[in-house]
Amino acid sequence: MKRFGVNNYTAIYEERFNQNLRRYTSLRQRIKRRIERILSNPYTNTEALGELVAS
């Protein structure tokens, strides 16, 4: 039974959609790498605030 006269769906994307898809996929990968670096050593590139107390 055909419903609403639709029998096959074909995905058609505009060129801009494809460009944005590539751009955001790349951005997602860069964010993931950055998060992994931060989680591995959260104190890299941070400023020490206050005085260091010797034990």
N, CA, C and O atoms as CSV, one atom per row, in Angstrom:
chain,resi,resn,atom,element,x,y,z
A,1,MET,N,N,0.836,-1.185,0.000
A,1,MET,CA,C,0.000,0.000,0.000
A,1,MET,C,C,0.875,1.241,0.000
A,1,MET,O,O,1.709,1.426,0.886
A,2,LYS,N,N,0.683,2.076,-0.983
A,2,LYS,CA,C,1.434,3.332,-1.033
A,2,LYS,C,C,0.697,4.376,-0.210
A,2,LYS,O,O,-0.519,4.542,-0.305
A,3,ARG,N,N,1.468,5.058,0.584
A,3,ARG,CA,C,0.869,6.073,1.434
A,3,ARG,C,C,1.317,7.437,0.958
A,3,ARG,O,O,2.515,7.683,0.817
A,4,PHE,N,N,0.396,8.304,0.714
A,4,PHE,CA,C,0.664,9.671,0.270
A,4,PHE,C,C,1.419,9.712,-1.046
A,4,PHE,O,O,2.059,10.720,-1.343
A,5,GLY,N,N,1.370,8.676,-1.828
A,5,GLY,CA,C,1.994,8.680,-3.139
A,5,GLY,C,C,3.513,8.599,-3.116
A,5,GLY,O,O,4.151,8.854,-4.137
A,6,VAL,N,N,4.106,8.251,-1.983
A,6,VAL,CA,C,5.567,8.164,-1.867
A,6,VAL,C,C,5.956,6.685,-1.913
A,6,VAL,O,O,5.489,5.882,-1.106
A,7,ASN,N,N,6.825,6.342,-2.877
A,7,ASN,CA,C,7.237,4.949,-2.940
A,7,ASN,C,C,8.717,4.761,-2.637
A,7,ASN,O,O,9.098,3.726,-2.091
A,8,ASN,N,N,9.555,5.722,-2.972
A,8,ASN,CA,C,10.992,5.640,-2.678
A,8,ASN,C,C,11.469,6.993,-2.167
A,8,ASN,O,O,11.011,8.044,-2.616
A,9,TYR,N,N,12.386,6.942,-1.232
A,9,TYR,CA,C,12.972,8.176,-0.719
A,9,TYR,C,C,14.413,8.246,-1.174
A,9,TYR,O,O,15.181,7.301,-0.993
A,10,THR,N,N,14.771,9.353,-1.757
A,10,THR,CA,C,16.144,9.576,-2.176
A,10,THR,C,C,16.659,10.820,-1.460
A,10,THR,O,O,16.083,11.901,-1.579
A,11,ALA,N,N,17.746,10.656,-0.718
A,11,ALA,CA,C,18.330,11.787,-0.001
A,11,ALA,C,C,19.080,12.665,-0.990
A,11,ALA,O,O,19.964,12.199,-1.710
A,12,ILE,N,N,18.722,13.923,-1.015
A,12,ILE,CA,C,19.382,14.891,-1.889
A,12,ILE,C,C,19.897,16.006,-0.987
A,12,ILE,O,O,19.125,16.663,-0.288
A,13,TYR,N,N,21.197,16.205,-1.011
A,13,TYR,CA,C,21.823,17.212,-0.169
A,13,TYR,C,C,22.378,18.334,-1.031
A,13,TYR,O,O,22.863,18.113,-2.140
A,14,GLU,N,N,22.294,19.533,-0.494
A,14,GLU,CA,C,22.892,20.668,-1.176
A,14,GLU,C,C,24.399,20.648,-0.942
A,14,GLU,O,O,24.881,20.047,0.017
A,15,GLU,N,N,25.122,21.299,-1.813
A,15,GLU,CA,C,26.580,21.362,-1.692
A,15,GLU,C,C,26.991,22.001,-0.369
A,15,GLU,O,O,27.963,21.568,0.249
A,16,ARG,N,N,26.265,23.021,0.070
A,16,ARG,CA,C,26.599,23.691,1.328
A,16,ARG,C,C,26.462,22.724,2.507
A,16,ARG,O,O,27.269,22.766,3.435
A,17,PHE,N,N,25.466,21.869,2.478
A,17,PHE,CA,C,25.304,20.869,3.536
A,17,PHE,C,C,26.525,19.963,3.594
A,17,PHE,O,O,27.037,19.676,4.676
A,18,ASN,N,N,26.992,19.512,2.440
A,18,ASN,CA,C,28.168,18.644,2.397
A,18,ASN,C,C,29.408,19.355,2.914
A,18,ASN,O,O,30.210,18.761,3.634
A,19,GLN,N,N,29.572,20.634,2.550
A,19,GLN,CA,C,30.717,21.404,3.043
A,19,GLN,C,C,30.656,21.544,4.561
A,19,GLN,O,O,31.662,21.359,5.246
A,20,ASN,N,N,29.478,21.870,5.084
A,20,ASN,CA,C,29.332,22.020,6.532
A,20,ASN,C,C,29.540,20.697,7.249
A,20,ASN,O,O,30.113,20.661,8.338
A,21,LEU,N,N,29.081,19.619,6.649
A,21,LEU,CA,C,29.271,18.304,7.248
A,21,LEU,C,C,30.755,17.990,7.404
A,21,LEU,O,O,31.184,17.507,8.452
A,22,ARG,N,N,31.539,18.265,6.359
A,22,ARG,CA,C,32.994,18.036,6.453
A,22,ARG,C,C,33.622,18.957,7.489
A,22,ARG,O,O,34.470,18.529,8.272
A,23,ARG,N,N,33.212,20.212,7.496
A,23,ARG,CA,C,33.782,21.192,8.425
A,23,ARG,C,C,33.516,20.788,9.869
A,23,ARG,O,O,34.433,20.799,10.690
A,24,TYR,N,N,32.279,20.434,10.190
A,24,TYR,CA,C,31.935,20.126,11.569
A,24,TYR,C,C,32.457,18.767,12.003
A,24,TYR,O,O,32.693,18.549,13.191
A,25,THR,N,N,32.639,17.858,11.070
A,25,THR,CA,C,33.262,16.583,11.403
A,25,THR,C,C,34.712,16.820,11.815
A,25,THR,O,O,35.187,16.242,12.792
A,26,SER,N,N,35.407,17.665,11.073
A,26,SER,CA,C,36.784,18.011,11.409
A,26,SER,C,C,36.849,18.720,12.758
A,26,SER,O,O,37.724,18.439,13.576
A,27,LEU,N,N,35.919,19.635,12.978
A,27,LEU,CA,C,35.885,20.371,14.234
A,27,LEU,C,C,35.635,19.431,15.413
A,27,LEU,O,O,36.248,19.579,16.470
A,28,ARG,N,N,34.748,18.479,15.232
A,28,ARG,CA,C,34.458,17.509,16.286
A,28,ARG,C,C,35.706,16.707,16.640
A,28,ARG,O,O,35.956,16.444,17.816
A,29,GLN,N,N,36.490,16.317,15.640
A,29,GLN,CA,C,37.714,15.566,15.890
A,29,GLN,C,C,38.730,16.415,16.649
A,29,GLN,O,O,39.401,15.917,17.553
A,30,ARG,N,N,38.850,17.704,16.287
A,30,ARG,CA,C,39.784,18.598,16.985
A,30,ARG,C,C,39.369,18.790,18.434
A,30,ARG,O,O,40.219,18.803,19.325
A,31,ILE,N,N,38.077,18.939,18.680
A,31,ILE,CA,C,37.584,19.102,20.044
A,31,ILE,C,C,37.872,17.851,20.863
A,31,ILE,O,O,38.298,17.945,22.013
A,32,LYS,N,N,37.642,16.688,20.278
A,32,LYS,CA,C,37.882,15.430,20.980
A,32,LYS,C,C,39.345,15.292,21.374
A,32,LYS,O,O,39.643,14.892,22.500
A,33,ARG,N,N,40.277,15.620,20.454
A,33,ARG,CA,C,41.708,15.547,20.770
A,33,ARG,C,C,42.066,16.514,21.889
A,33,ARG,O,O,42.847,16.172,22.778
A,34,ARG,N,N,41.502,17.719,21.854
A,34,ARG,CA,C,41.791,18.728,22.870
A,34,ARG,C,C,41.303,18.261,24.243
A,34,ARG,O,O,42.007,18.413,25.241
A,35,ILE,N,N,40.118,17.703,24.287
A,35,ILE,CA,C,39.568,17.206,25.549
A,35,ILE,C,C,40.426,16.079,26.099
A,35,ILE,O,O,40.685,16.024,27.301
A,36,GLU,N,N,40.866,15.185,25.234
A,36,GLU,CA,C,41.716,14.077,25.688
A,36,GLU,C,C,43.016,14.603,26.277
A,36,GLU,O,O,43.489,14.081,27.287
A,37,ARG,N,N,43.613,15.643,25.653
A,37,ARG,CA,C,44.849,16.228,26.205
A,37,ARG,C,C,44.592,16.859,27.561
A,37,ARG,O,O,45.398,16.705,28.479
A,38,ILE,N,N,43.482,17.567,27.699
A,38,ILE,CA,C,43.168,18.219,28.972
A,38,ILE,C,C,42.932,17.182,30.063
A,38,ILE,O,O,43.411,17.335,31.187
A,39,LEU,N,N,42.201,16.137,29.732
A,39,LEU,CA,C,41.918,15.112,30.739
A,39,LEU,C,C,43.151,14.327,31.131
A,39,LEU,O,O,43.237,13.848,32.262
A,40,SER,N,N,44.106,14.183,30.234
A,40,SER,CA,C,45.318,13.446,30.575
A,40,SER,C,C,46.202,14.239,31.532
A,40,SER,O,O,46.861,13.645,32.386
A,41,ASN,N,N,46.233,15.558,31.414
A,41,ASN,CA,C,46.990,16.404,32.322
A,41,ASN,C,C,46.294,17.753,32.434
A,41,ASN,O,O,46.593,18.664,31.661
A,42,PRO,N,N,45.370,17.900,33.382
A,42,PRO,CA,C,44.573,19.121,33.469
A,42,PRO,C,C,45.365,20.367,33.883
A,42,PRO,O,O,44.856,21.482,33.768
A,43,TYR,N,N,46.576,20.198,34.353
A,43,TYR,CA,C,47.344,21.349,34.834
A,43,TYR,C,C,48.319,21.899,33.805
A,43,TYR,O,O,49.068,22.828,34.107
A,44,THR,N,N,48.328,21.351,32.610
A,44,THR,CA,C,49.190,21.873,31.552
A,44,THR,C,C,48.659,23.229,31.105
A,44,THR,O,O,47.450,23.414,30.963
A,45,ASN,N,N,49.556,24.163,30.888
A,45,ASN,CA,C,49.217,25.509,30.426
A,45,ASN,C,C,48.289,26.249,31.385
A,45,ASN,O,O,47.444,27.027,30.942
A,46,THR,N,N,48.429,26.023,32.672
A,46,THR,CA,C,47.647,26.772,33.652
A,46,THR,C,C,48.581,27.620,34.495
A,46,THR,O,O,49.776,27.342,34.591
A,47,GLU,N,N,48.036,28.636,35.092
A,47,GLU,CA,C,48.814,29.543,35.916
A,47,GLU,C,C,48.657,29.141,37.381
A,47,GLU,O,O,47.547,28.900,37.856
A,48,ALA,N,N,49.770,29.075,38.077
A,48,ALA,CA,C,49.720,28.763,39.495
A,48,ALA,C,C,49.237,30.000,40.259
A,48,ALA,O,O,49.852,31.063,40.175
A,49,LEU,N,N,48.164,29.863,40.984
A,49,LEU,CA,C,47.607,30.979,41.737
A,49,LEU,C,C,47.953,30.808,43.212
A,49,LEU,O,O,47.840,29.713,43.764
A,50,GLY,N,N,48.368,31.878,43.828
A,50,GLY,CA,C,48.725,31.821,45.238
A,50,GLY,C,C,50.170,31.393,45.411
A,50,GLY,O,O,50.893,31.146,44.447
A,51,GLU,N,N,50.562,31.315,46.667
A,51,GLU,CA,C,51.936,30.947,46.966
A,51,GLU,C,C,52.059,29.435,47.139
A,51,GLU,O,O,51.142,28.774,47.626
A,52,LEU,N,N,53.194,28.911,46.735
A,52,LEU,CA,C,53.483,27.503,46.959
A,52,LEU,C,C,54.028,27.361,48.367
A,52,LEU,O,O,54.943,28.085,48.761
A,53,VAL,N,N,53.479,26.449,49.112
A,53,VAL,CA,C,53.899,26.223,50.499
A,53,VAL,C,C,54.797,24.995,50.513
A,53,VAL,O,O,54.399,23.918,50.070
A,54,ALA,N,N,56.013,25.166,51.026
A,54,ALA,CA,C,56.943,24.046,51.139
A,54,ALA,C,C,56.560,23.183,52.320
A,54,ALA,O,O,56.227,23.704,53.384
A,55,SER,N,N,56.599,21.884,52.154
A,55,SER,CA,C,56.241,20.965,53.247
A,55,SER,C,C,57.424,20.683,54.124
A,55,SER,O,O,57.310,19.932,55.092
